[in-house]
Amino acid sequence: MKITAALSIILTSVFTLSLMGAGCKGHGIAVDNRVPDEKIEGSPLYVKKVENIPEDFIFGMDASSVISEEDSGVKYYNYAGEEQDVFKTLAESGVNTIRLRVWNDPYDGQGRGFGGGNCDIEKAVQMGVRATKYGMGVLVDFHLSDFWADPGKQMVPRAWKDMDIETKTEAVYEYVKDSLLKMKEAGVNVRMAQIGNETNGALCGEKTWFNIQYLMQAGSRAVREIFPDALVALHFANPEKAGSYAEYAKKLAYYEVDYDVFASSYYPYWHGTLENLTEVLNDITDTYGKKVMVMETSYAYTAEDSDFTGNTVSDGGAFAKPYPFTVQGQANSVRDITQAAVGEMKDCVGVCYWEGTWISVGRESWEKNNELWEKYGSGWASRFAAVYDPDDAGKYYGGCAVENQAMFDPEGKPLESLRVFNLMRYGNEVGIVPDAIEDVSLFIDLNAEIELPSEVSAVMNDDSKSPVPVQWDITDDLIERMRTGGVNVYEIEGEANGLRCKCFVNMIEYNYLGNYSFETGELSPWRTVERGHADELYVEDKITDSLTGQWHMHFWSRAENSVDFSLEQDVSDLPSGAYKFTISIMGGDCGEMDIFAYALVDGVEVGRAPLGISGYGNWDTATVGGIEVKEGQIVTVGISVKCSGEGNGAWGKIDDAMLNSLN
């Protein structure tokens, strides 16, 4: 989704404005110098000062959908409740750079837009003019596609579909050049351009680095010609995937691609820890001397949906939730990322928030909203996108899905969290008060006593935590349903310190295995039997890659035929009877594979069941049943994994091993 480049050459607010004013003479843009050069007073938001923020540090905001939103009837307001140009409000809140995505041709043969803002170069120019007027620089995000480009999709524009690589390279150069010329002629203050969006080993239909690098070089050459002072960024995602960024940077260096900024998306829900992000980006700076940037980030301020379309992130999802879904939690996320960028990263030029202005076009009904999404492109996709992307947008078109991560409320009024861009420079340490109650997750055996905690953690506005007593909304009838309802998940609400809270209770079968989901963070009582020499084989803390909880067993290896191991556990003192063993796995890039679950009784195999790996998030579960055990016998259960590997190296995740009685 989100982040873009960093203008290490963006000047201080006043100097930038005077320079832009000079640069825009003759283009009809009257620069309105209203960027605040002092602290915004009176905010109730808690913000700890980020020390030593460079004056030219990019505080960016992707606002690519603004025109489609306004065409759909959305109005934006300032903090006083007065209708106001949203770009002016952004500038007054401390944002100094606007990121704008550009698609080649996001329309069908009848001129009907694909959605997602219908982001063509004409709209980008219009918004770029407005951003320039209010003293902000512009970061142009060339997807080099007709619609969304991300790690899962890098489709060639329809007009370039049958081109060979030489012809396509020239087309990229001419397209980027012509687009930037339109911006220059309009007086837009372009300070950075990125060639491709989240280009994880693919770009514009090309899937080999030999061809990808030609397209990147062509786009870079166009930027250098039209805006020689602008920075060139290349944008990637999934910093949590071991070794990926090092591999991308190595390829770029090998082909001598001309660029300034190695930019990364970083969404706290999915992309691992800030410590890992800092480590992988510092490695790029240390090894190749490149600037880095957090090109995209965002965080939810509420779990509620406001446009009758489910959101990408809401309560109860299988993702990390390091902050509460509150306005303060949203601000704390941005502040902590900025602290890492400024205080820990060696040459980070900025942080850009993704689509902070993309809100609901109405709250009356799905039907009325859908008319606007289809007509003006203000939903994530329209049905007309099927001519380009039939398998995704053509099937699942609809509303925004991210409006709960915006920095404006559904009525277009700015949230207090928007002021974090200004307040980080100065600090605003108001009194410490509770902001939310941390969610609780429990795993309770069907035969065990159901007992909820008497205390929960209150998350304070400074992101510290304090235990507080809780009163759960639970009845005897609900407890009985939980006891007799089999394997299931129950959401129980409560109140603590005047705030509502939730407990997610997972009722499970009795499991005779220890550390079945690796939630201790350690391997024991499991053991690995290495037959190969995998680069990585360890217990990993990453909720987005776990089937249950936060931890799982992780493996990855680059070399061919190096993944070959077993993971197993012994169980003794089982009651006589019949048992079943289940275990799950997912992963990718495995090539030829031989994977199976197995069970031994006193060292003799009594059953096995095949498993397969077919892609990220595609968990495959195997069950070995009918394991007959007599008193005193030792049962060994496990999984054997052997992969030849392909592409970026075989990798996978193992979770949820269960040994249950069949009696």
N, C-alpha and C positions, 0 to 999 in steps of 0.2 A: 504494500500500500504506500507507505509514506516516506521518506526523507530525501533530501536532496543535498545539493552542494553547499560549500562553505566559502564565502567570499573572504578570503584572508585580506582581500583588498577593499572590502567595504570599510569606509572611513568612519570617523566618529559621526554622531547624529548631525551636528551642525555642519561639519565639513562635507559630509556626504550630500546634504541638502543643497549647499551652495554649489557643489560640483555638478549635481544633477540639474540644478537650475540653469547652469551655463550650458550643459550638454543638451538641454531640451529647447534651447532658443530656436525659433523658426519652425517648431513643430506644434505650436499651439497649446502646450501643456503649461498651465500656470501652477507652479509648485506651491502647495499649501504647507508651509513649514510649521507643523503642529506636533512633531514627535517630541514627547516629553524628555527633557534633559535633567529632570529631578524626580525624586520619589513621589509616587501617588500616595496621598495621605488619606487616613480614615478607613482603610480596608480592614475588615474583620478576619481576613485570611492570615493564617500563620505561615510565615515564610522565613526560614533561616537564610541569612545572607550567604551567597556563594562568593568566596573571596577571589580577587584577582581575575575577574571576568575581563577579557580584552575588550577594548572599546569597539573593535571591528568584529566582535563575535556575532555570528548569525543567530538571531532569534527568528526562526522562520515559521510560516503558517501556510500550508497548502489550502488554497481557497478556490479550487478549480471548478466547483459546481455553483458558484455564486450567481452567474447570469441565468442558468436554468432554474435555480431557486426563485430568483426575482421574477422571471417570466411566469412562474407557477403561482405567483401572488404572495410569496414570502416577503415580509418587511423586516428590516433590521433596525435596532434601536441602540441608543447610547445608554450609559448608566443612569441618566436622568429620566429615562423613559421616552426620550424624543427620537422620532424617526431620523436616521442618519446613515450616510454611506458606510457600509460595513468596513470598507478599507480604511476609512478615517478612524473608526472605533478601534480597529486592530493597531493602527499606528499609535494612537493615544494610549494603548495598553502596553506598549513596549515592543511590539513586533516590528522588525526592521527589514524583513525580506518576505516576499510572497512567492510561493511555488505554484506553478501552473502546468498541468499536464497537457500534452498535445498529441492527439491521434490524427493519423493521416486523413482518413475519410470515414467518420463514424455515422454514416447515413446509408440507407438502402437506395435502390434505384429510383424511388419516388421521393427522395429527400427526407424520409422519416428517420429521426435520430435513434441511435442505439441506446441512449441513456447514459447514466454516469456523468451527466453534465454536458453531453454532446460536445466534447472538448476538442474542437478544431482550432486551427491557428487564428481564425477571425475572432473567436471568443477570447482566446488568450491575449490577443492584441488589445481588445477592449478593456479587459481586466488589468493588463499590464499598464495601460495608460492611467487607470484610476489609482493603482498602487504607486506609480511614479508621482502622481499629483500629490500624494500624502507623504512623500519623502522616503518611500521604501524602494529597495532594490527588488529585482525580479529574477527568479530561478526557473528556467524553462526545462520541463521534464519531457523529453522526446521519447515516447514509448516505441516508436517505429513499428506501429501496428495500427489497425483500424479500431481497436477496442482494447480492453484491459490486457496489460502484459504483466506477468508475475512469474514466480518460480514454476508454476504449473502450466503456464500458457505463454508462448512467445511466437505468435502467429504472424505470418507475412501479410502485409497489406494486399488487398485484392488486386490492386493495380500492378503489383510487383510479383505476382504469384508465379509466373512462368519464366522469370528472369534467371539467367545464369549469374554466378557470383560477381563477375566483372560488371555486368550491366546493373545489378542490384547495388553494388558499391557506388557506382556513379549516381544512381537514383537517390541513395541516402545523402550523398554530398549535396546534390542539387536541392533536395527537399529541405534539409536543415538550413542550407544557405538562403533559400528563398523565404523560409519562415522567419529567420532572423532578420533578413532585410526588411520584411514587413514591420517587425518590431522596431527596428532602428528608424525607419522612415516615420513611424508614429511617435518617436521620441521616448520609447520605453527604456527604462534604465536596467538593461540586462547585465547582471553581475555574475551569473553562473548558468551553465547549461549542462544537463546530463544526457548522455547518449545511451539510451536504453533504460528500462525500469526493472529492477530486481532480476538482472540478467545472470541467473545461476547456471551458466554453461549453455545458454541458448539465447538467440537474439534474432528477431525478424525472420523466423522460420529456419534459421541456420543452427545446427547442433554440434558443429565441430569448431574448436578454437581457431583452426586454420582459416575458416571463413568468417567467424565472428569478428576476429581482429581487423579484417578488412573494413567491415561496417563501422566499427568503433573509430578506426583511423579516419574514415571518410567524414564522419560526423564531427570529430575533433578538428579536422582541417577546416571545415566550414565555420566553426565557432571562432577559430583563430583569425580567419579572414575578416569576418563581419564585426566581431567584438573582441579585438585582440587583448583587451584588459580583463576579459571575463575568465573565470576558472572553468575548466572542463572536469566534470565529475563522471565517474562510472559507479553504478549502483547495484548492490547485491543484497541478499537476504539470507536468513538462517545462520546467524553467527554461532549458534549453539552446535551446529553440525561439525563434528571434529575434523579439522584439517581442511575444510572447504575453502575458507578465505585464503589460507596460505597457498592452496592450489591455484585459485583464481589469480592471485597476485603474481605467482610464479609464471603463469601463462602470459599475463600482460607484459611482464618484464622480458620474457623470451622473445615475444613478437615486437618488442619495443613500441608498444602502444603509447601514444602521446596523451597524457592526462595529468591532472593536478590532484584530484581528490578521490580517494577510495571511500565510497559512502555506503552506509549500512542501514537497513531497516532494523528497528529494535522495538518490538511490542512485548512488554513485560509478561503478557499472558503466555506467550509461545516461545520466546527467543532466549530462554535461559537467564543467567544472572548478569548483573552489571559488571561483576568482576571478570566474568568470561569475556564479555563484550570488550572491556578495556584491554584485556590481555591480547585478544586476537587483532584488535586495531593497532595497538602499540607495536605488535610484531610487524605489521605492514610498514609503519613509520620507521622502525629500526632497520628493517631489511631493505626497503626500497626508497626511503626518504620521502614518502608521499604524505600529504595532508589527509586527514580522515574527517568524517562527519556522520552524525546520526541523521540520516535523510528522512526517515519517517518514524514517528512514534505517536501513540495516543493512549488514553485511558478513559474508562467509563466513569461518569459522575452519577449514574443511576442504572439500575437493572431494568427499569421500566421501558416498554416500547411505546412510542408516541405516534406511529404512522400506520398501525395495523399490519406491519410486516415484522416477522421475528428478527431479532438482532444477532449479529455475529457473536457478541459477548453478552451474557446475562447470568443470572444466578444459576448455580447448579451445574455449570459446564465443566468439562474435563480440561481445565486450564489453570494456570497459576493465578492467584489473586493476592498479590503482595500488598495491596492497599485497599481500603474500603471503596465501594462504589459510591463515593460522595464527591462534592465539589472540592473539599479539602484533600481527599485522596487523589483526585485528578491532579491538583496542583502539586502535591508531594511527589507524585511520579515524575512530573516534568522537572521539578527542582532537583531530585536525586540524579536524574539522567544528566542534567546540566552540571551538577557537582562532579560527576564522574568525568564528563567531557572536559571540564576546565581544570579540575584538580588532579586527575589521574591519567588522562590521555595525554600523550606527548605533543601532538600537533593537531588537535581537533578544532575545526574552524566554526562549528555551529551545530545547532539542534533544530530540527523542523518538525512541527506538529502537523499531523495529517488530517485534512478536511475538518477543521474546527468550526467551519461555518455551514456544514451540511446538516440541515435540520428537517423536520417533518414539514411537508407542504400543506398539511391540514389535519385536524383532529376530529372531523365529523364522521367520516366513513371510509372504508377501504375503496369502495366504488368511486367516490369523488376523487380520492387521491390517485387512483389508478388512471383516471382520465388525464390528470396533470402529468403523471410520470410518462405516460405514452406520448402525450402531445409535446411536452417540453424537455423530456429527458432528465427529469429530476429524481428518478429512482435509480437504483444501481444498474438496471438494464431494462430495456423495453422488449416487447415481442419481436420488434423489427430487427433486433440483433441476430435473429436466427439465420439470416443470410450469411453471416460471417462466423458466428459461434453457435452452431445448432445444438451442441451437446451440453452446454452450460447455460449461457445467457438465454438461448432460445427456449429452454425448458423452465428455468427458475427465475425468470425476470420478475421484477416487482419493485418494492420500495427501497428506502435508503439502507437499512440494516445496520447503520453505524451512527444514527442520530443521537444515541445515548452516550457517544464519545465526543460530541461537539462541545464547543465552549460557549454556545448560546442555547438558551432554553427553547422549547417548542414554539414560543411566541416571538422569537427573534431577539430576546433581551440578553445581553452579555452576562455570562456567569462570572462570579467573583474570581474564579480560577484563571480567567484570561489575564488578570492583572499580575499573575506570577512572573510574566516576562519582564515587567518593570521592577517588581519588588525583589527579585533575586539579586539585583545589583546593590540593593540598599539594606535588605532585611526588614522584616515586619513581625517581630516576635511578640505577638499579643499573648494574653493569658492562656494557660494550658487548660483545655476543657475536653470532655469526651466528644468524639466525632462519630463513632459507630461501634458496634459490637462485632467481634470476629466470629465468623461462622464456625460451627463445631461439626465434625464428622466422626461417627462412631461405627464400629463393626461389632455386632453382637450375635453370638451363636443362638440358633433357634431354641436350644435347650437351656440357655443361660438366663439369669435374672436380668430384666430390663431396667437399667438404672441410668438416668441422665445426670450430667454433672451439676453440682450445686453452685459452681462459679464459672464465669466465662471471662474472656479478656476484652476489656474496653480499649479501643484504639483511640488515642488522644490526637488532637489536631497537630501535634509535633511528631506524630507517627510512633510515639512510645506506647507501651501497653501497661494496663493496670488491671488486676483481678477485681471483679465485682460480683455480688450474688445475683442469681437469676431465678425467675419464676417461669416454669414452662407451662404452656397451654396443653396439658395432656390429661386424658381421662382414663378411667378403668376400662371403658369400652375400646378405646384406641390401643391400650396395652394388650388387651385380649386379641384384637385383630392382628397386631404385630406378632404375637406368639403363634397364632394359628394360620397366618397368611402365607407361610412359606417364605422362600427367598424373595426379598423385595426391598425397596428403599422408601423410607418415610421422611417427609419434611415436617418438622415440628417447630412451631414458633414459640417465642417467649418474650419476656421483658426484663431488661437489666439496666439499672441506672436511668430509667425513663426512656430507654431506647429499645426498639424492637430487634429481635435476634432470631437466628435459625439454627436448628440442629438437624443434620442429615443422618438418619439412622439406617444403616445397612444390616438387614437381618440375613445371616448366612448359615449354611450347613456347618456342622462341627467338622473341623479340619484337623487331621492328625499330624500334619506337617508343621514344622516350626518355621517362622519367618517366611510364610507362604508368598507374601507379596514384597519381600525385601525391605519392609518399612523400618527395620532397625538400622538401615543404612550400612549394614555389614553383610558379609557372605554367609557366615556361620548360621545354622548348621549345614548349609549346602557346601559342596566342594566341586571344584572343576577338575576335569581330567583333560589335559591339553595333549592333543595329537598333532596339532599344527603349530603355528607361531603367530597368532593374531596380534595386531598392533595394540588393540584395546579389548579388555575383557574384565569388566568390573561392575559393581553395583552403582547405579546412577540415580541422582536426585533430579528428576525432571517430570513434573506432573503431566505436561502435555504429551509425553511419550509413554505414560503409564496407563495400564488398563484399570488398575485400582490404586488409590493412594498417590504418593509422590515418587516412590522408588521402583526400580525394576533392574533386571540384569541387562547389561549393554554389551554388545560386541561390534567391532569394526576392524577391518584390515584392508590395506591397499593392495598388497601383493596377491597375485593369482594363487588359488589353492592354499591360502594360509589360514582360512577359517575352518577348523576341524577340532571340535571339543565336545565334551559331555558335561552337563550340569546335573548333579544327583544328590540325593539325601537318603540316609538310612533311618528306618523307623522300627523300634523294637517295642515289646510289651503291648502289642495290639491284641484286643480281644479276638478270640476265634470267630471267623465269619468271612463274608465276602465284601470286597472293597472295589472302589473305582478310583482311578487317578486321572486328573485333567490338568492341562497346562496350555498356555497360549503364547504365540509368537507373532511378531510382525517385523517388517524391515524392507530392504530394497537392494538393488544392484547385485543380486546373489548369483545370477547365472545358473549353471547346473547345480542342483542341490540334492542332498540326501538328508532329510530331517525327520525325526520320529520321536515320539514319546515311548517310554518303555517301563516295564515293571519286572523286578526280580524277586524271587522268594528264596532265601538262603543261597543267593548267588546264581540261581537258575532262572533264565528268562521265562516268564509266564504270559507275556503279552506285549505287543507294540502297536502303535497307531501312527500313520503318516501325518506330517505337517508340511505346509507350504508357505513361502513368503512371496507376496504379490504386490507390495507397495506400502507406502506410509499410511498408517491408520487402519490398514486391512488386517485385523487380528484374526488369526486362524487358531482354533482350539481343537485339541485332540483329546479323546477319552480312551483310556485302557480300562475295560471293565472285567468283571468276573475274576478278580484277584482273590483266590482262596487262601486263607491264612489260618494256620493252627497255632495254638498257644506256644509261645517261645520262639517262633520263627521270626527272622529279620526280613523286612521288606525294604527293597531299594527301588526308588522311583526316580526318573530323570528324563532328560531330553538330550538327544544326540544331534549335533548340528555340523553339517559339512557343506561348504559352498565353494564353488570355483571362483566366483566373483566376476564382476564386469563393471565398466564405467568408472565411477569414483571409488570403487572398492565395496566389498560385501559388508553390510551392516544389519543390525537387528536388535530387537528388544524382546525380552522374555519376562512374563509376569503371570501372576495368579495360578500358582500350583496348588492343587487341592487333592487330598486323599480322604475320601468320604466313605462311610459305611453304607453297604447295600442292604443291610439286615433290617 
